[in-house]
Amino acid sequence: IITDNGGTLAGAFPGDHVGAEDLKNAYISKLNIIKDCSGNSEYGGGSGTGASLEGCWHESANWYYLNGTTLAGLTQPGMILNNGSLLVFKLEKSACNNPNGDFVRCGWFYVDVNGFKKPNTLGKDIFASSILTNISIPYGARGSYDPSTTCIEGSTETDNHGTGCSAKYLYE
């Protein structure tokens, strides 16, 4: 996708939040999918209702932070891969200049590696990655979502979302 856009994602998907539909479609062109879900007009730029309501992501209260807190459904665009994995995308800034840790990013994506099978929990089977201008890096890397406070199995602390587990498991 980066190569297709002259070596950078900056400016490749205009419209900030509403460019997420185009971002998702760029990934679809490179992956084998079985279902495509359009984002809503406000947080995706699509004409649909979003990944959760269209069946490409977990509905409200059916997925969780690592500390056990339930999460809301997502209105961003998403897809189901042919292996059953779920992906959902958010474009924050089409200029790829949204601060996060010690870098700036374009947006992010979540992946549930085993689809709708449980536990549907960040840090267990759901992982997140930041999309930068020329690379994707897992949450918990380079100053974002510190794994020592956001990836503690069994902790019910408020900050223990499971977000930092994405990098922690790759580094271990």
C-alpha positions in Angstrom: 0.0 0.0 0.0 2.9 2.3 0.9 4.6 1.5 -2.5 1.3 2.1 -4.3 1.2 5.6 -2.8 4.7 6.9 -3.6 6.4 5.6 -0.4 4.2 7.2 2.1 0.7 7.1 3.4 0.6 10.8 4.2 -2.1 12.3 2.1 -3.1 9.0 0.5 -6.5 8.8 2.2 -7.9 12.4 2.3 -10.5 13.5 4.7 -9.1 12.5 8.1 -11.7 10.3 9.8 -13.8 9.8 6.7 -10.7 8.5 4.7 -10.9 5.3 6.8 -13.1 3.7 4.1 -10.4 4.3 1.5 -7.7 3.0 3.9 -9.8 -0.2 4.5 -10.3 -0.7 0.8 -6.5 -0.4 0.2 -6.0 -3.3 2.6 -8.8 -5.3 1.0 -7.0 -5.0 -2.3 -4.0 -6.8 -0.7 -5.8 -9.4 1.5 -8.2 -12.3 1.0 -11.4 -11.4 2.6 -14.8 -13.1 3.0 -16.7 -10.0 4.2 -16.4 -6.2 3.8 -18.1 -3.9 6.2 -18.4 -0.2 5.5 -17.9 2.5 8.1 -20.5 5.1 9.0 -20.3 8.5 7.4 -18.9 10.2 10.5 -16.1 7.8 11.4 -15.2 6.0 8.3 -16.5 7.8 5.3 -18.7 4.9 4.2 -22.3 4.5 3.6 -22.7 1.7 6.1 -23.3 1.4 9.9 -19.8 0.3 10.8 -18.0 -3.0 11.5 -19.9 -4.0 14.6 -23.4 -3.5 13.3 -22.5 -5.0 9.9 -21.0 -8.2 11.4 -17.2 -7.6 11.0 -16.5 -6.8 14.6 -17.8 -7.4 18.1 -21.0 -5.7 19.1 -21.2 -3.5 22.2 -20.4 -5.4 25.5 -19.1 -8.4 23.6 -15.4 -7.6 23.7 -13.2 -6.5 26.6 -10.2 -4.7 27.9 -7.7 -6.9 29.7 -9.0 -5.6 33.1 -12.5 -7.0 32.3 -14.2 -3.7 31.3 -16.6 -4.1 28.3 -16.1 -2.1 25.2 -18.6 -0.5 22.8 -19.1 -1.5 19.2 -17.1 0.2 16.5 -18.6 2.3 13.7 -15.3 2.3 11.7 -14.9 0.1 8.6 -13.7 -3.4 8.9 -13.4 -6.8 7.3 -13.3 -10.5 7.9 -10.3 -12.4 6.4 -10.7 -15.8 4.9 -9.0 -17.3 8.0 -11.7 -15.8 10.2 -9.6 -13.0 11.6 -11.4 -9.6 12.1 -9.9 -6.2 11.2 -11.2 -2.7 11.9 -9.6 0.6 10.9 -9.5 4.2 12.0 -7.9 7.0 10.1 -7.1 9.9 12.5 -5.2 12.3 10.4 -4.7 11.9 6.6 -1.5 14.0 6.9 -0.2 11.3 9.3 0.7 13.8 12.0 -1.4 12.6 15.0 1.0 12.4 18.1 1.3 9.0 19.8 4.3 8.1 22.0 7.5 9.2 20.3 6.0 9.2 16.8 3.1 10.6 14.8 0.6 8.3 13.1 -2.1 8.2 10.4 -4.4 6.0 12.4 -4.7 2.5 13.8 -6.2 -1.0 13.3 -7.4 -3.7 15.6 -7.2 -7.4 14.7 -8.9 -10.2 16.5 -6.8 -13.1 15.5 -9.4 -15.8 16.2 -12.5 -13.9 15.0 -15.6 -14.2 17.1 -14.3 -17.0 19.2 -13.7 -16.0 22.9 -12.0 -14.5 24.8 -12.4 -11.4 22.6 -10.1 -9.5 24.8 -7.4 -6.9 24.1 -4.1 -8.4 24.9 -5.3 -12.0 24.6 -6.7 -12.4 21.1 -7.2 -8.8 20.0 -4.2 -6.7 19.2 -3.6 -3.2 17.9 -1.2 -1.4 15.7 -0.5 2.1 14.8 -0.3 3.0 11.1 2.5 5.5 10.4 3.6 7.1 7.1 5.7 4.1 6.0 5.3 1.4 8.6 2.9 -0.2 11.1 4.1 -0.6 14.7 2.3 -2.5 17.5 0.7 -0.7 20.4 3.2 -0.8 23.3 6.2 0.1 21.1 8.2 3.3 21.1 6.6 5.1 24.0 2.9 4.2 23.4 0.8 2.3 25.8 3.5 1.1 28.2 3.2 -2.7 28.5 4.3 -2.5 32.2 1.0 -0.7 33.0 -1.3 -1.8 30.2 -0.5 -5.5 29.9 -0.8 -7.1 33.3 -2.6 -10.5 33.3 -5.2 -10.6 36.2 -5.0 -6.9 37.0 -8.2 -4.9 37.3 -6.4 -1.5 37.3 -8.1 1.1 35.1 -5.0 1.6 32.8 -4.7 -2.2 32.2 -6.5 -2.2 28.8 -4.3 -4.8 27.2 -3.1 -2.3 24.6 0.6 -2.7 25.3 0.4 -6.5 25.0 0.7 -6.2 21.2 4.4 -5.1 21.5 5.1 -7.1 24.6 4.3 -10.5 23.0 6.3 -9.7 19.9 9.4 -8.7 22.0 9.2 -11.7 24.3 
